[in-house]
Amino acid sequence: MFETSTIELSASALQNNLRFIKKIMKKGVRFCSVVKGNAYGHGFSQFVRMAMNEGVDYFAVYSAEEAYLLKEEIPEIPHLFIMGEIQNEAIEWAMISGIEFAVFDFSRLETSLYYSRKHNIKAKIHLEIETGMRRTGFNHRSIPEICAWLKVNSDHIIFQGLFTHFAGAESQANHFRITNQINNFSLTKKLFAAENLQPVYYHTSCSAALLNYPETHENMVRIGILQYGYWPNKETHTRYCGDKNNSPEILKRIIRWTSRVMEIKDVKKGCFIGYGTSYLAHKNMRLAIIPIGYAHGYSRNLSNVSWVLINGKQAMVTGTINMNCLSVDITNCGKVEKGDEVVLIGKQNGKIITVSSFSEKSNQLDYELLTRIHINIPRIMGK
Ligand SMILES: *Cc1c(COP(=O)(O)O)cnc(C)c1O
């Protein structure tokens, strides 16, 4: 009710992106859709429903907290996998709910065993192996002990996955590190195979690895950013598309984030705009004030850097982004009135704002800006 902005999700953009991903995936590989961080800001339930409509049936979140929110919204979600945080107390809930989870320590194995006996159900686990990321994952030297444990407790455990995560497959600069990880993982597979232990899925690829390291597809890939229509970073985009300006729009952004003009203000040359002195009007200017600020997830780092679309024209952000509003220069946007549509991300009259067009300052800008879009902004499904 009374929302200051709306997010519309495009089903046809998702279809386009999934088609692109499937073209790259090797034959027989299972697609797991990564929807952590409120589906990269797109909205858990709306995005997952849209993806299910397209036949996607395997989803991954990071924590039990996220899994809980998603499962509440969509009880019928087919496969749900928690890749990171799950407290021992949540393991019982996950097992009863048929949710799969990552295991990277013995305590989780023992807890799984405990609840398996208590409820007479099996735990569906994905073992994470440390190959060089140095975040989570069993060390190689524990592998014999894990194998022994799995054999003894095979009645209680479904060995659903064996996986690892790469430490930056989007940059050629990390090639040495990634190659080591690939080798470590293949050694891991051999150690398990030698014990006759085979998981249902081996999985290592994120979006960047899918594109840059085809040998890592195994029989499942975990894809986040690409499905939403963004490249992992500029380097990967350039490697794939060459000259940006000549390449067709291979990926399509799903999100369209819009607000409305709240106020219009004329400012004389030589006046400061907004808080402090970060923007001095260098000419007579007309501004539009938009009721979107960093409280909604429009990062303050975009002050004086980003732009919005009004009347299909670029309007630069002037001054610092406030908590609940920002101002843009509409001097050259033609006739603008209060209530006119403002596009923060997405298309208007054939012009487009991609998050990445704002700034090359940070690789993580797309991921970060998207996931910060406030969870309370209504998301609606569109064409
Ligand atoms: C986020 C994440 C992914 C997906 O990464 P993208 O770059 O968005 O494709 C895959 N695996 C793990 C473990 C992750 O945390």
The ligand as an SDF file (V2000), in Angstrom:
LIG
                    3D

 15 15  0  0  0  0  0  0  0  0999 V2000
   26.4120  -17.3890   -4.8690 C   0  0  0  0  0  0  0  0  0  0  0  0
   26.8990  -18.7450   -5.1170 C   0  0  0  0  0  0  0  0  0  0  0  0
   26.7820  -19.3140   -6.3910 C   0  0  0  0  0  0  0  0  0  0  0  0
   26.2640  -18.5560   -7.5980 C   0  0  0  0  0  0  0  0  0  0  0  0
   27.1810  -17.5640   -8.0170 O   0  0  0  0  0  0  0  0  0  0  0  0
   26.9300  -16.6770   -9.3380 P   0  0  0  0  0  0  0  0  0  0  0  0
   28.2190  -15.9820   -9.5700 O   0  0  0  0  0  0  0  0  0  0  0  0
   25.8620  -15.7020   -9.0000 O   0  0  0  0  0  0  0  0  0  0  0  0
   26.5240  -17.5950  -10.4140 O   0  0  0  0  0  0  0  0  0  0  0  0
   27.1780  -20.6310   -6.5290 C   0  0  0  0  0  0  0  0  0  0  0  0
   27.6560  -21.3340   -5.4650 N   0  0  0  0  0  0  0  0  0  0  0  0
   27.7740  -20.8110   -4.2420 C   0  0  0  0  0  0  0  0  0  0  0  0
   28.3100  -21.6460   -3.1270 C   0  0  0  0  0  0  0  0  0  0  0  0
   27.4060  -19.4940   -4.0180 C   0  0  0  0  0  0  0  0  0  0  0  0
   27.5380  -18.9710   -2.7910 O   0  0  0  0  0  0  0  0  0  0  0  0
  1  2  1  0
  2  3  1  0
  2 14  2  0
  3  4  1  0
  3 10  2  0
  4  5  1  0
  5  6  1  0
  6  7  2  0
  6  8  1  0
  6  9  1  0
 10 11  1  0
 11 12  2  0
 12 13  1  0
 12 14  1  0
 14 15  1  0
M  END
$$$$
